[in-house]
Amino acid sequence: MQAIVLFADLLGFAALTEEYEVGEVDFEVHDRPETDAFLTASLENSCPLVQTYIRFQVAVQEAVTFAHTAGDHATSVTFSDSAFVATETFETAKTLAISLMAKLLPKGIMLRVGIAQGSFVPIRFRADVSLGSGEHSAQFLGTGVVRAYATAEKSRLKGARILVHPSAAELVDSQPDRFVQPLPIGAEERGNPVGVTHEVSYLGRHDRDLYRGVQRAHRKAPPAVLEHYEATYRAMSRMRAFLDRPP
């Protein structure tokens, strides 16, 4: 089927995994872990790796649940530090991506999102777990899957961004709410190998918490990843300029 596919990936999660050793006992699992009370109770004494992982998983779940209540039959597949979500409209995918940014950036959790238009074909999803072993399978494919992944991972564009694949370029016309407009990427980024030309503004009406979250993560970041923060600040400045705010 044709869909708008979103791919979200945490930035710096591999380094975080290498830094902290965790096991199953470090996770408190509930059937419906989508409330603030769950986060407060489960994350109070957890290490940064556990906090980042749980907050990401819960944010994805909350966003997809909202899409369902809004009437969009979204399909999500999460694994480790990334997620695919297939939606019916660009508007739903954009709203979902902005929701992820709004929930995670204030916590200092950086992520990059790619949105593309194309096919999404769910083949088979199953889990067979016994005491001694387990088999898990998530089989899906399509041009939307490949394009959304390429937008986030192969475009070589850095930072916490919501990037739009050329396949969805016709869908980025002016939106009623100027706070979440698709905007041109930086002039120096136009030559990227995937051909991305636009990204979605996610600052909203109150961007101070998002900026402070990025700052907190920046202070702890190793030199090897500083380019992600510099690119995020530049993108935020373009978003603020569009809203007639100082850089």
C-alpha positions in Angstrom: 0.0 0.0 0.0 1.1 3.6 -0.5 1.8 5.5 2.7 3.8 8.2 4.3 6.6 6.5 6.2 8.5 8.0 9.1 11.9 6.7 10.3 13.2 8.0 13.7 16.6 7.2 15.0 18.3 8.2 18.3 21.6 10.1 17.9 24.5 8.9 20.1 22.7 5.8 21.3 25.5 3.4 20.3 28.1 5.4 22.3 25.7 5.4 25.3 25.3 1.6 25.0 29.0 1.1 25.1 29.3 3.4 28.1 26.6 1.7 30.3 26.2 -2.0 30.8 22.5 -2.9 31.5 20.4 -6.1 31.6 16.8 -7.1 31.9 16.7 -6.3 35.6 17.3 -2.7 34.8 13.9 -2.3 33.1 10.6 -2.1 34.9 8.0 -3.2 32.3 4.3 -2.5 32.4 1.5 -3.5 30.0 0.6 0.1 29.3 3.8 2.2 30.0 2.5 5.5 28.5 1.9 7.7 31.5 4.1 10.2 33.3 3.7 8.2 36.5 5.4 5.3 34.8 8.3 7.5 33.8 8.7 9.0 37.2 8.5 5.7 39.0 10.7 3.7 36.6 13.4 6.2 35.7 14.1 7.9 39.1 17.3 5.9 39.7 18.0 4.6 36.2 21.2 5.2 34.3 21.1 7.5 31.2 21.0 4.5 28.8 17.8 3.1 30.4 16.2 6.6 30.6 16.9 7.3 27.0 15.7 4.0 25.8 12.4 4.0 27.8 11.6 7.6 27.0 12.1 7.0 23.3 9.9 3.9 23.3 7.1 5.6 25.3 7.2 8.7 23.1 6.8 6.6 20.0 3.9 4.7 21.6 2.2 7.8 22.7 2.5 9.4 19.3 1.1 6.4 17.4 -1.7 6.1 19.9 -2.6 9.7 19.2 -2.6 9.0 15.5 -5.1 6.2 16.0 -7.4 8.4 18.0 -7.2 11.0 15.2 -8.4 8.5 12.7 -5.1 7.5 11.0 -4.5 3.8 10.9 -0.8 4.1 11.6 1.4 1.0 11.7 4.6 1.2 13.9 7.7 -1.0 14.2 10.2 -0.2 16.9 13.5 -1.9 17.4 16.4 -0.9 19.6 17.0 2.9 19.1 14.9 3.4 16.0 11.3 3.1 14.7 9.4 3.1 11.5 5.8 4.4 11.4 3.6 4.2 8.3 0.8 6.8 8.2 -2.0 7.7 5.8 -1.1 11.4 5.5 1.9 13.7 5.5 0.1 15.8 8.1 -0.1 12.8 10.6 3.6 11.9 10.0 4.6 15.5 10.5 2.6 15.9 13.7 4.0 12.6 15.0 7.6 13.7 14.3 7.0 17.1 16.0 5.6 15.2 19.0 8.7 13.1 19.3 10.9 16.2 19.3 8.7 18.0 21.8 8.9 15.0 24.2 12.6 14.1 23.8 14.6 17.2 23.1 13.8 18.9 26.5 15.2 15.7 28.1 18.4 16.1 26.2 17.6 13.2 23.9 18.6 13.9 20.4 17.0 12.2 17.4 16.8 12.6 13.6 13.7 11.8 11.6 13.2 11.1 7.9 9.7 11.3 6.2 9.1 9.9 2.8 6.2 8.8 0.5 6.2 5.4 -1.0 5.0 1.8 -0.5 4.8 0.1 2.8 4.1 -3.6 2.8 3.7 -5.4 6.1 4.4 -9.1 5.5 4.5 -10.8 8.8 5.0 -10.0 12.5 5.4 -12.7 15.1 7.0 -13.6 18.4 7.4 -17.1 19.8 9.1 -17.1 23.2 9.8 -20.0 25.5 11.9 -20.4 28.7 15.0 -21.3 26.8 14.8 -19.4 23.5 12.8 -16.9 21.5 12.0 -16.2 17.8 11.0 -12.7 16.8 10.2 -11.6 13.2 9.2 -8.2 11.8 9.0 -8.6 8.0 8.1 -5.4 6.1 9.4 -3.6 3.0 8.7 -0.9 0.5 10.0 2.2 -1.2 8.7 4.3 1.6 10.8 2.3 4.1 13.9 2.7 2.0 13.4 6.4 1.3 12.6 7.3 4.9 15.7 5.5 6.2 17.9 7.1 3.5 16.6 10.5 4.4 17.7 10.2 8.0 20.8 8.0 7.7 22.3 8.5 4.2 21.7 12.1 3.4 24.7 13.0 5.6 22.6 15.8 7.2 23.5 16.3 10.8 21.6 17.3 13.9 18.2 16.8 15.5 16.0 17.4 12.4 12.8 16.3 10.7 14.0 15.9 7.1 11.6 15.4 4.1 12.5 13.1 1.2 12.0 14.4 -2.3 9.3 11.8 -2.8 7.2 13.9 -0.4 8.3 17.3 -1.7 4.9 17.9 -3.3 3.3 17.5 0.2 5.3 20.3 1.9 3.1 23.1 0.6 2.3 25.9 3.1 0.5 24.6 6.2 -2.2 26.6 8.1 0.0 26.7 11.2 3.2 28.6 10.5 4.9 27.2 13.7 5.2 23.8 12.0 6.0 24.8 8.5 8.3 22.8 6.2 11.3 25.0 5.6 14.3 24.9 3.2 17.4 23.3 4.7 20.6 25.3 4.8 22.1 26.5 1.6 25.4 24.6 2.4 23.4 21.4 2.7 21.6 21.4 -0.6 24.1 19.1 -2.3 23.3 16.1 -0.1 23.3 12.7 -1.9 19.6 12.0 -1.2 18.4 15.3 -2.7 16.7 16.5 0.5 15.6 20.1 0.2 13.2 20.7 3.1 12.8 20.0 6.8 9.9 20.5 9.2 10.1 23.3 11.8 9.4 21.8 15.3 10.0 24.7 17.6 6.4 25.7 18.2 5.3 28.6 20.3 7.6 27.8 23.3 11.0 26.6 22.1 13.1 27.5 25.2 12.7 24.0 26.7 13.8 22.3 23.5 16.9 24.6 23.2 17.9 24.1 26.8 17.6 20.3 26.4 20.0 20.4 23.4 22.3 22.6 25.4 22.4 20.1 28.3 23.2 17.2 26.0 25.8 19.4 24.2 27.8 19.9 27.4 28.2 16.2 28.0 28.8 15.3 24.3 32.3 14.0 23.2 34.1 16.1 20.6 33.4 13.5 17.8 29.7 14.4 17.7 29.8 18.2 18.2 28.8 18.6 14.5 25.3 17.3 15.4 24.8 20.1 17.9 26.2 22.8 15.6 23.8 21.6 12.8 20.9 21.6 15.3 21.6 25.2 16.4 21.8 26.3 12.7 18.5 24.6 12.0 16.9 26.1 15.0 18.1 29.6 14.0 16.5 29.2 10.6 13.2 28.1 12.2 13.4 31.1 14.6 14.1 33.5 11.7 11.0 32.3 9.9 9.1 33.1 13.1 10.7 36.6 13.3 12.6 35.6 16.4 16.3 36.3 17.1 18.8 33.5 16.3 
